[in-house]
């Protein structure tokens, strides 16, 4: 029962319950590693729920619009052409305006040429507006693609082909992206906790009852919960108007580390921590 509150419910109980840190100070360093993995898994689940509940419906809506409005294109090693023989075409999104512009006669494109559009396609290049004042050009000829495989002599780009590509991307998002995010975040969190554990070594010098490094690392991992929790809350749209600078997270981490090291240095019968006879 104690493990329920001090580990499995720690993403919440670590915000206020001293027993979380008491158990962490009595355990090996592996508890901190497992907790870091556990809290990282929770983060990945939340991210993927947001992707499939919020972002994916919007992507499906955009795909439906694109299938209806995109022109049929023919790609050859020399570049791109519109199948109907036209040299110009504009894809306009309702209530916004031009999103993608096709002009097979242009060789260079400026931001003024793009206007509000995000993409400008010529015969040999695709220009993408990354941000105001910054365009990224990509060569779409055989020389620019530089594939190790033999490219086909002709590719007909239709809405069915785009839809198939989108479905493949969705499959990658469902199976591959969560694992990539999990591994990346886990490594980042472990390195972050190792860095903060150096502060833990300094706090340990002021304790009456000194801890080994494994316990110090554990306390550090659990003390990071508060900033993780607040950062997650700040990602909600309703809180976007409130700034959360990086140094605020640092101060919160240091405050919870001080709290963790302070309360675990007290006697078990002082009213803060359960004595051995009270533990499960």
C-alpha positions as CSV (number, residue, x, y, z in Angstrom):
1,X,0.0,0.0,0.0
2,X,2.9,2.3,0.8
3,X,4.4,1.7,-2.6
4,X,1.1,2.8,-4.2
5,X,1.5,6.3,-2.8
6,X,5.3,6.6,-2.9
7,X,5.8,5.3,-6.5
8,X,2.7,4.7,-8.6
9,X,0.9,7.8,-7.5
10,X,4.1,9.8,-7.1
11,X,3.4,12.0,-10.2
12,X,0.8,13.6,-7.9
13,X,1.8,12.6,-4.3
14,X,5.4,13.8,-4.8
15,X,3.9,17.3,-4.8
16,X,3.0,17.2,-1.1
17,X,3.5,13.8,0.5
18,X,6.7,13.3,2.5
19,X,6.5,9.5,2.4
20,X,7.4,9.6,-1.3
21,X,10.8,11.1,-0.4
22,X,11.2,8.9,2.7
23,X,10.8,5.7,0.7
24,X,13.1,7.1,-2.0
25,X,15.9,7.8,0.5
26,X,15.7,4.2,1.7
27,X,15.9,2.6,-1.8
28,X,18.7,1.9,-4.3
29,X,19.3,4.2,-7.3
30,X,17.3,1.9,-9.5
31,X,14.1,3.3,-8.0
32,X,15.0,6.7,-9.5
33,X,15.7,5.2,-12.9
34,X,12.4,3.3,-12.9
35,X,10.5,6.4,-11.8
36,X,12.1,8.4,-14.5
37,X,11.0,5.8,-17.0
38,X,7.5,5.7,-15.5
39,X,7.0,9.4,-15.7
40,X,8.4,9.5,-19.2
41,X,5.9,6.8,-20.3
42,X,3.1,9.0,-18.8
43,X,4.4,11.9,-20.8
44,X,4.4,9.9,-24.1
45,X,0.9,8.7,-23.5
46,X,-0.4,12.2,-22.9
47,X,1.4,13.4,-26.1
48,X,0.0,10.6,-28.2
49,X,-3.5,11.2,-26.9
50,X,-3.2,14.8,-27.8
51,X,-2.0,13.9,-31.3
52,X,-4.8,11.5,-32.0
53,X,-7.6,13.4,-30.3
54,X,-6.7,17.0,-31.4
55,X,-4.2,17.0,-34.2
56,X,-5.2,13.9,-36.2
57,X,-8.8,15.1,-36.9
58,X,-7.4,18.4,-38.2
59,X,-4.9,16.5,-40.4
60,X,-7.8,14.4,-41.7
61,X,-9.8,17.5,-42.5
62,X,-6.8,19.1,-44.3
63,X,-6.3,15.8,-46.2
64,X,-9.9,15.8,-47.4
65,X,-9.5,19.4,-48.5
66,X,-6.3,18.6,-50.3
67,X,-7.7,15.6,-52.1
68,X,-10.5,17.8,-53.5
69,X,-8.3,20.7,-54.5
70,X,-4.9,19.4,-55.5
71,X,-4.0,19.2,-59.2
72,X,-2.7,16.0,-60.8
73,X,1.0,16.3,-61.3
74,X,3.6,14.4,-63.3
75,X,7.1,14.0,-62.0
76,X,10.0,13.1,-64.2
77,X,13.8,13.3,-63.5
78,X,13.8,16.8,-65.0
79,X,11.1,18.1,-62.6
80,X,7.4,18.6,-62.2
81,X,4.5,19.4,-64.5
82,X,0.8,19.8,-64.2
83,X,-1.0,17.0,-66.0
84,X,-3.7,19.2,-67.6
85,X,-1.1,21.3,-69.4
86,X,-1.5,24.3,-67.2
87,X,1.5,26.2,-65.9
88,X,-0.3,27.9,-62.9
89,X,-2.5,26.7,-60.2
90,X,-3.5,28.0,-56.7
91,X,-4.8,25.9,-53.8
92,X,-7.0,28.2,-51.6
93,X,-8.2,27.1,-48.2
94,X,-11.6,28.4,-47.0
95,X,-11.5,31.5,-44.9
96,X,-7.8,31.8,-45.3
97,X,-6.7,32.2,-49.0
98,X,-3.8,30.7,-50.9
99,X,-2.0,27.9,-49.2
100,X,0.0,26.4,-52.1
101,X,0.9,28.1,-55.4
102,X,2.1,26.2,-58.5
103,X,3.9,28.1,-61.2
104,X,5.9,26.0,-63.7
105,X,7.4,29.1,-65.4
106,X,9.3,30.6,-62.5
107,X,12.9,29.7,-61.5
108,X,13.3,31.9,-58.5
109,X,10.7,32.7,-55.7
110,X,10.7,35.5,-53.2
111,X,8.6,35.9,-50.1
112,X,6.5,38.5,-52.0
113,X,5.7,35.9,-54.6
114,X,4.4,33.6,-51.9
115,X,2.2,36.1,-50.2
116,X,0.2,34.2,-47.5
117,X,0.9,30.8,-49.0
118,X,3.1,28.3,-47.2
119,X,4.3,26.4,-50.3
120,X,5.4,27.5,-53.7
121,X,6.1,24.9,-56.3
122,X,8.0,25.4,-59.6
123,X,9.1,22.9,-62.2
124,X,12.4,22.1,-60.4
125,X,12.0,23.4,-56.8
126,X,9.6,23.5,-53.8
127,X,9.8,26.6,-51.6
128,X,8.6,26.3,-48.1
129,X,8.0,29.4,-45.8
130,X,9.5,28.3,-42.5
131,X,8.8,31.7,-40.8
132,X,8.5,35.3,-42.0
133,X,11.6,36.3,-43.9
134,X,12.9,32.7,-44.2
135,X,12.3,30.5,-47.2
136,X,13.7,27.0,-47.6
137,X,14.2,25.7,-51.2
138,X,14.3,22.0,-52.1
139,X,15.4,20.6,-55.4
140,X,12.8,18.1,-56.7
141,X,14.8,17.0,-59.8
142,X,16.6,13.7,-59.9
143,X,19.9,15.5,-59.1
144,X,18.3,17.1,-56.0
145,X,16.7,14.0,-54.6
146,X,19.9,12.0,-54.6
147,X,18.3,8.6,-53.9
148,X,20.4,5.5,-53.7
149,X,17.6,3.6,-55.5
150,X,16.8,3.9,-59.1
151,X,14.1,6.5,-59.5
152,X,11.2,5.8,-61.9
153,X,11.1,7.6,-65.2
154,X,7.6,9.0,-64.5
155,X,5.4,9.3,-61.4
156,X,1.8,10.4,-61.6
157,X,0.9,12.2,-58.3
158,X,-2.8,11.9,-57.6
159,X,-5.0,12.3,-54.6
160,X,-5.0,8.5,-54.1
161,X,-1.2,8.5,-53.9
162,X,-1.2,11.3,-51.4
163,X,-3.8,9.5,-49.3
164,X,-1.8,6.3,-49.3
165,X,1.3,8.3,-48.2
166,X,-0.7,9.9,-45.4
167,X,-1.9,6.5,-44.2
168,X,1.7,5.3,-44.1
169,X,2.7,8.3,-42.1
170,X,-0.2,7.6,-39.6
171,X,1.1,4.1,-39.2
172,X,4.6,5.5,-38.4
173,X,3.1,7.9,-36.0
174,X,1.3,5.1,-34.1
175,X,4.1,2.6,-34.0
176,X,7.5,4.4,-34.4
177,X,7.0,8.0,-33.1
178,X,6.0,6.9,-29.5
179,X,9.1,4.8,-29.2
180,X,11.3,7.6,-30.5
181,X,9.8,10.1,-28.2
182,X,10.1,7.7,-25.2
183,X,13.8,7.0,-25.8
184,X,14.6,10.7,-26.4
185,X,12.7,12.0,-23.4
186,X,14.0,9.2,-21.1
187,X,17.6,10.0,-22.0
188,X,17.0,13.7,-21.6
189,X,15.3,13.2,-18.2
190,X,18.1,10.9,-16.9
191,X,20.8,13.4,-18.0
192,X,18.8,16.2,-16.4
193,X,18.4,14.3,-13.1
194,X,22.1,13.4,-13.1
195,X,22.9,17.1,-13.4
196,X,20.6,18.1,-10.6
197,X,22.0,15.3,-8.4
198,X,25.2,17.3,-8.3
199,X,23.2,19.8,-6.3
200,X,21.9,16.9,-4.3
201,X,25.5,16.1,-3.3
202,X,25.9,19.6,-1.9
203,X,22.6,19.4,0.0
204,X,23.7,16.1,1.4
205,X,26.7,17.8,3.0
206,X,24.3,19.7,5.3
207,X,22.4,16.6,6.5
208,X,22.9,15.0,9.9
209,X,22.3,11.6,8.3
210,X,24.3,11.3,5.2
211,X,22.9,9.5,2.1
212,X,24.7,7.4,-0.5
213,X,24.6,8.5,-4.1
214,X,21.8,6.1,-5.0
215,X,19.5,7.7,-2.5
216,X,20.6,11.2,-3.5
217,X,19.7,10.3,-7.1
218,X,16.4,8.9,-6.1
219,X,15.4,12.1,-4.2
220,X,16.5,14.2,-7.2
221,X,14.3,12.2,-9.6
222,X,11.2,12.5,-7.4
223,X,11.9,16.2,-6.7
224,X,11.7,16.9,-10.5
225,X,8.0,15.9,-10.4
226,X,6.7,19.4,-9.6
227,X,8.3,21.1,-12.6
228,X,7.2,18.2,-14.9
229,X,3.7,18.6,-13.6
230,X,3.6,22.4,-14.0
231,X,5.1,22.3,-17.5
232,X,2.4,19.8,-18.5
233,X,-0.3,22.1,-17.1
234,X,1.2,25.1,-18.9
235,X,0.9,23.3,-22.2
236,X,-2.9,23.4,-22.0
237,X,-4.3,26.1,-24.3
238,X,-6.0,27.9,-21.4
239,X,-2.6,28.6,-19.8
240,X,-0.8,29.7,-22.9
241,X,-1.2,33.3,-22.0
242,X,0.8,32.8,-18.8
243,X,4.6,32.7,-19.3
244,X,6.7,30.0,-17.7
245,X,10.4,30.9,-18.0
246,X,13.1,28.3,-17.8
247,X,14.5,29.7,-14.6
248,X,11.1,29.3,-12.8
249,X,11.4,25.5,-13.4
250,X,15.0,25.6,-12.1
251,X,13.9,27.4,-8.9
252,X,11.0,24.9,-8.4
253,X,13.3,22.0,-8.8
254,X,15.8,23.4,-6.3
255,X,13.0,24.2,-3.8
256,X,11.6,20.6,-4.0
257,X,15.1,19.2,-3.7
258,X,15.7,21.2,-0.5
259,X,12.3,20.1,0.8
260,X,13.1,16.4,0.0
261,X,16.5,16.5,1.6
262,X,15.2,18.4,4.7
263,X,12.3,16.2,5.6
264,X,14.2,13.0,5.1
265,X,16.8,14.1,7.6
266,X,14.2,14.4,10.4
267,X,13.6,11.7,12.9
268,X,10.8,9.3,11.9
269,X,8.8,10.0,15.1
270,X,8.6,13.8,14.7
271,X,5.2,13.8,13.1
272,X,6.5,14.2,9.5
273,X,7.5,10.7,8.5
274,X,6.1,7.3,9.4
275,X,8.1,5.2,11.8
276,X,9.2,1.7,11.0
277,X,6.2,0.2,12.8
278,X,3.8,2.3,10.6
279,X,5.3,1.2,7.3
280,X,3.7,-1.5,5.2
